[in-house]
Amino acid sequence: MSADAETDADALAGVPSPPMRADARRNREQILRAAREVFADQGSDARWMR
């Protein structure tokens, strides 16, 4: 299991996680924003790399 999957599972289970550093939080938000835009434009068939 990847670290991200463990983190997501912990979050769903209500396990508290340490606070994110400010730069990590900004990076995460930028990635999520880009993913939302791609999904909105291309739907679930979107590909990140062509």
Backbone atoms as SQL, in Angstrom:
CREATE TABLE atoms (id INTEGER PRIMARY KEY, chain TEXT, resi INTEGER, resn TEXT, atom TEXT, x REAL, y REAL, z REAL);
INSERT INTO atoms VALUES
  (1, 'A', 1, 'MET', 'N', 0.862, -1.180, 0.000),
  (2, 'A', 1, 'MET', 'CA', 0.000, 0.000, 0.000),
  (3, 'A', 1, 'MET', 'C', 0.901, 1.234, 0.000),
  (4, 'A', 2, 'SER', 'N', 0.544, 2.213, -0.787),
  (5, 'A', 2, 'SER', 'CA', 1.345, 3.438, -0.854),
  (6, 'A', 2, 'SER', 'C', 1.092, 4.312, 0.365),
  (7, 'A', 3, 'ALA', 'N', 2.017, 5.235, 0.603),
  (8, 'A', 3, 'ALA', 'CA', 1.851, 6.169, 1.726),
  (9, 'A', 3, 'ALA', 'C', 0.594, 7.006, 1.549),
  (10, 'A', 4, 'ASP', 'N', 0.287, 7.404, 0.299),
  (11, 'A', 4, 'ASP', 'CA', -0.918, 8.200, 0.051),
  (12, 'A', 4, 'ASP', 'C', -2.178, 7.417, 0.386),
  (13, 'A', 5, 'ALA', 'N', -2.207, 6.141, 0.026),
  (14, 'A', 5, 'ALA', 'CA', -3.375, 5.326, 0.314),
  (15, 'A', 5, 'ALA', 'C', -3.545, 5.165, 1.815),
  (16, 'A', 6, 'GLU', 'N', -2.427, 4.985, 2.529),
  (17, 'A', 6, 'GLU', 'CA', -2.523, 4.872, 3.984),
  (18, 'A', 6, 'GLU', 'C', -3.045, 6.170, 4.580),
  (19, 'A', 7, 'THR', 'N', -2.556, 7.298, 4.100),
  (20, 'A', 7, 'THR', 'CA', -2.998, 8.597, 4.596),
  (21, 'A', 7, 'THR', 'C', -4.485, 8.785, 4.329),
  (22, 'A', 8, 'ASP', 'N', -4.931, 8.441, 3.127),
  (23, 'A', 8, 'ASP', 'CA', -6.346, 8.573, 2.795),
  (24, 'A', 8, 'ASP', 'C', -7.202, 7.676, 3.678),
  (25, 'A', 9, 'ALA', 'N', -6.746, 6.448, 3.910),
  (26, 'A', 9, 'ALA', 'CA', -7.500, 5.529, 4.757),
  (27, 'A', 9, 'ALA', 'C', -7.562, 6.052, 6.184),
  (28, 'A', 10, 'ASP', 'N', -6.438, 6.575, 6.680),
  (29, 'A', 10, 'ASP', 'CA', -6.430, 7.146, 8.027),
  (30, 'A', 10, 'ASP', 'C', -7.395, 8.321, 8.119),
  (31, 'A', 11, 'ALA', 'N', -7.397, 9.162, 7.101),
  (32, 'A', 11, 'ALA', 'CA', -8.285, 10.327, 7.109),
  (33, 'A', 11, 'ALA', 'C', -9.744, 9.885, 7.131),
  (34, 'A', 12, 'LEU', 'N', -10.067, 8.868, 6.349),
  (35, 'A', 12, 'LEU', 'CA', -11.441, 8.367, 6.325),
  (36, 'A', 12, 'LEU', 'C', -11.823, 7.732, 7.656),
  (37, 'A', 13, 'ALA', 'N', -10.851, 7.151, 8.336),
  (38, 'A', 13, 'ALA', 'CA', -11.119, 6.498, 9.612),
  (39, 'A', 13, 'ALA', 'C', -11.133, 7.490, 10.767),
  (40, 'A', 14, 'GLY', 'N', -10.826, 8.745, 10.491),
  (41, 'A', 14, 'GLY', 'CA', -10.839, 9.760, 11.530),
  (42, 'A', 14, 'GLY', 'C', -9.563, 9.820, 12.341),
  (43, 'A', 15, 'VAL', 'N', -8.488, 9.214, 11.824),
  (44, 'A', 15, 'VAL', 'CA', -7.210, 9.242, 12.525),
  (45, 'A', 15, 'VAL', 'C', -6.567, 10.600, 12.269),
  (46, 'A', 16, 'PRO', 'N', -6.216, 11.328, 13.325),
  (47, 'A', 16, 'PRO', 'CA', -5.608, 12.644, 13.109),
  (48, 'A', 16, 'PRO', 'C', -4.230, 12.513, 12.462),
  (49, 'A', 17, 'SER', 'N', -3.923, 13.435, 11.593),
  (50, 'A', 17, 'SER', 'CA', -2.611, 13.444, 10.950),
  (51, 'A', 17, 'SER', 'C', -1.885, 14.730, 11.321),
  (52, 'A', 18, 'PRO', 'N', -0.564, 14.705, 11.235),
  (53, 'A', 18, 'PRO', 'CA', 0.175, 15.912, 11.567),
  (54, 'A', 18, 'PRO', 'C', -0.153, 17.026, 10.578),
  (55, 'A', 19, 'PRO', 'N', -0.055, 18.272, 10.999),
  (56, 'A', 19, 'PRO', 'CA', -0.350, 19.372, 10.091),
  (57, 'A', 19, 'PRO', 'C', 0.637, 19.406, 8.924),
  (58, 'A', 20, 'MET', 'N', 0.139, 19.809, 7.766),
  (59, 'A', 20, 'MET', 'CA', 0.994, 19.921, 6.585),
  (60, 'A', 20, 'MET', 'C', 1.828, 21.194, 6.652),
  (61, 'A', 21, 'ARG', 'N', 3.027, 21.116, 6.123),
  (62, 'A', 21, 'ARG', 'CA', 3.829, 22.328, 5.971),
  (63, 'A', 21, 'ARG', 'C', 3.112, 23.218, 4.968),
  (64, 'A', 22, 'ALA', 'N', 3.347, 24.504, 5.051),
  (65, 'A', 22, 'ALA', 'CA', 2.675, 25.472, 4.179),
  (66, 'A', 22, 'ALA', 'C', 2.969, 25.189, 2.713),
  (67, 'A', 23, 'ASP', 'N', 4.229, 24.878, 2.357),
  (68, 'A', 23, 'ASP', 'CA', 4.562, 24.622, 0.956),
  (69, 'A', 23, 'ASP', 'C', 3.898, 23.343, 0.465),
  (70, 'A', 24, 'ALA', 'N', 3.827, 22.333, 1.306),
  (71, 'A', 24, 'ALA', 'CA', 3.162, 21.086, 0.919),
  (72, 'A', 24, 'ALA', 'C', 1.679, 21.313, 0.701),
  (73, 'A', 25, 'ARG', 'N', 1.075, 22.121, 1.565),
  (74, 'A', 25, 'ARG', 'CA', -0.354, 22.436, 1.424),
  (75, 'A', 25, 'ARG', 'C', -0.607, 23.183, 0.120),
  (76, 'A', 26, 'ARG', 'N', 0.248, 24.161, -0.213),
  (77, 'A', 26, 'ARG', 'CA', 0.085, 24.903, -1.477),
  (78, 'A', 26, 'ARG', 'C', 0.253, 23.980, -2.677),
  (79, 'A', 27, 'ASN', 'N', 1.261, 23.120, -2.637),
  (80, 'A', 27, 'ASN', 'CA', 1.485, 22.183, -3.743),
  (81, 'A', 27, 'ASN', 'C', 0.295, 21.258, -3.928),
  (82, 'A', 28, 'ARG', 'N', -0.226, 20.748, -2.827),
  (83, 'A', 28, 'ARG', 'CA', -1.383, 19.851, -2.895),
  (84, 'A', 28, 'ARG', 'C', -2.581, 20.559, -3.509),
  (85, 'A', 29, 'GLU', 'N', -2.822, 21.791, -3.077),
  (86, 'A', 29, 'GLU', 'CA', -3.946, 22.549, -3.625),
  (87, 'A', 29, 'GLU', 'C', -3.770, 22.813, -5.117),
  (88, 'A', 30, 'GLN', 'N', -2.553, 23.103, -5.567),
  (89, 'A', 30, 'GLN', 'CA', -2.304, 23.330, -6.989),
  (90, 'A', 30, 'GLN', 'C', -2.562, 22.062, -7.793),
  (91, 'A', 31, 'ILE', 'N', -2.126, 20.933, -7.275),
  (92, 'A', 31, 'ILE', 'CA', -2.348, 19.656, -7.971),
  (93, 'A', 31, 'ILE', 'C', -3.831, 19.341, -8.043),
  (94, 'A', 32, 'LEU', 'N', -4.536, 19.508, -6.927),
  (95, 'A', 32, 'LEU', 'CA', -5.976, 19.228, -6.922),
  (96, 'A', 32, 'LEU', 'C', -6.737, 20.176, -7.850),
  (97, 'A', 33, 'ARG', 'N', -6.344, 21.454, -7.870),
  (98, 'A', 33, 'ARG', 'CA', -6.993, 22.417, -8.763),
  (99, 'A', 33, 'ARG', 'C', -6.790, 22.015, -10.229),
  (100, 'A', 34, 'ALA', 'N', -5.555, 21.626, -10.587),
  (101, 'A', 34, 'ALA', 'CA', -5.271, 21.201, -11.959),
  (102, 'A', 34, 'ALA', 'C', -6.064, 19.943, -12.302),
  (103, 'A', 35, 'ALA', 'N', -6.153, 19.011, -11.369),
  (104, 'A', 35, 'ALA', 'CA', -6.899, 17.777, -11.620),
  (105, 'A', 35, 'ALA', 'C', -8.383, 18.075, -11.844),
  (106, 'A', 36, 'ARG', 'N', -8.929, 18.985, -11.047),
  (107, 'A', 36, 'ARG', 'CA', -10.346, 19.353, -11.229),
  (108, 'A', 36, 'ARG', 'C', -10.576, 19.973, -12.605),
  (109, 'A', 37, 'GLU', 'N', -9.654, 20.826, -13.036),
  (110, 'A', 37, 'GLU', 'CA', -9.792, 21.467, -14.347),
  (111, 'A', 37, 'GLU', 'C', -9.737, 20.436, -15.472),
  (112, 'A', 38, 'VAL', 'N', -8.784, 19.515, -15.390),
  (113, 'A', 38, 'VAL', 'CA', -8.672, 18.476, -16.423),
  (114, 'A', 38, 'VAL', 'C', -9.920, 17.610, -16.421),
  (115, 'A', 39, 'PHE', 'N', -10.383, 17.221, -15.259),
  (116, 'A', 39, 'PHE', 'CA', -11.579, 16.391, -15.167),
  (117, 'A', 39, 'PHE', 'C', -12.793, 17.126, -15.722),
  (118, 'A', 40, 'ALA', 'N', -12.906, 18.419, -15.424),
  (119, 'A', 40, 'ALA', 'CA', -14.038, 19.199, -15.925),
  (120, 'A', 40, 'ALA', 'C', -13.989, 19.318, -17.444),
  (121, 'A', 41, 'ASP', 'N', -12.786, 19.485, -17.988),
  (122, 'A', 41, 'ASP', 'CA', -12.640, 19.641, -19.441),
  (123, 'A', 41, 'ASP', 'C', -12.767, 18.325, -20.191),
  (124, 'A', 42, 'GLN', 'N', -12.200, 17.248, -19.632),
  (125, 'A', 42, 'GLN', 'CA', -12.075, 16.001, -20.388),
  (126, 'A', 42, 'GLN', 'C', -12.851, 14.834, -19.807),
  (127, 'A', 43, 'GLY', 'N', -13.429, 15.021, -18.642),
  (128, 'A', 43, 'GLY', 'CA', -14.189, 13.944, -18.025),
  (129, 'A', 43, 'GLY', 'C', -13.305, 12.856, -17.459),
  (130, 'A', 44, 'SER', 'N', -13.924, 11.725, -17.174),
  (131, 'A', 44, 'SER', 'CA', -13.199, 10.627, -16.517),
  (132, 'A', 44, 'SER', 'C', -12.214, 9.920, -17.428),
  (133, 'A', 45, 'ASP', 'N', -12.244, 10.215, -18.732),
  (134, 'A', 45, 'ASP', 'CA', -11.292, 9.613, -19.664),
  (135, 'A', 45, 'ASP', 'C', -10.020, 10.441, -19.783),
  (136, 'A', 46, 'ALA', 'N', -9.890, 11.474, -18.978),
  (137, 'A', 46, 'ALA', 'CA', -8.730, 12.368, -19.046),
  (138, 'A', 46, 'ALA', 'C', -7.438, 11.606, -18.776),
  (139, 'A', 47, 'ARG', 'N', -6.392, 12.022, -19.479),
  (140, 'A', 47, 'ARG', 'CA', -5.054, 11.460, -19.275),
  (141, 'A', 47, 'ARG', 'C', -4.112, 12.595, -18.964),
  (142, 'A', 48, 'TRP', 'N', -3.216, 12.357, -18.014),
  (143, 'A', 48, 'TRP', 'CA', -2.246, 13.399, -17.643),
  (144, 'A', 48, 'TRP', 'C', -1.105, 13.465, -18.642),
  (145, 'A', 49, 'MET', 'N', -0.708, 12.326, -19.158),
  (146, 'A', 49, 'MET', 'CA', 0.419, 12.299, -20.089),
  (147, 'A', 49, 'MET', 'C', -0.057, 11.666, -21.386),
  (148, 'A', 50, 'ARG', 'N', 0.292, 12.287, -22.461),
  (149, 'A', 50, 'ARG', 'CA', -0.127, 11.742, -23.770),
  (150, 'A', 50, 'ARG', 'C', 1.066, 11.320, -24.572);
